[in-house]
Amino acid sequence: MPPMRLSTVVLDAPDAHRLADFYQRLLGYVVREEEAHWVLIGPPGGGVALAFQTEPGYVPPVWPGRRPGEQQMMLHLDIEVDDLRSETARALSEGARLAEYQPQDDVRVFLDPAGHPFCLWTSRS
């Protein structure tokens, strides 16, 4: 079998450009490709990219899941940071919302502008 490499994680959104702009600011990524309803961003030196696709029928996930039948979180992004306190403040200033439920002291769960959960975390070492 040929080797496989994960190249891109794609997130649906009501507005691909708006969500790409948020993650571009948050992560310091650059635009690699752009179309009317699709944007690909990635680290300046290469690596796994994020893509955003406009989906008119987009329904944001619910985290944590509460009731059967609600749109459940299917994945989330874990973003390691050196200083959880300062990066939490920066994420909020860029437009993230702090999730109501916070399961751990060394992790902060946020919702991006389209409602996708993502975590900032720091190692305990």
Secondary structure as UniProt FT lines:
FT   STRAND          8..13
FT   HELIX           16..27
FT   STRAND          30..35
FT   TURN            36..37
FT   STRAND          38..42
FT   TURN            44..45
FT   STRAND          49..54
FT   TURN            56..57
FT   TURN            68..69
FT   STRAND          77..80
FT   HELIX           84..94
FT   STRAND          97..98
FT   TURN            105..106
FT   STRAND          107..111
FT   TURN            113..114
FT   STRAND          117..121
//
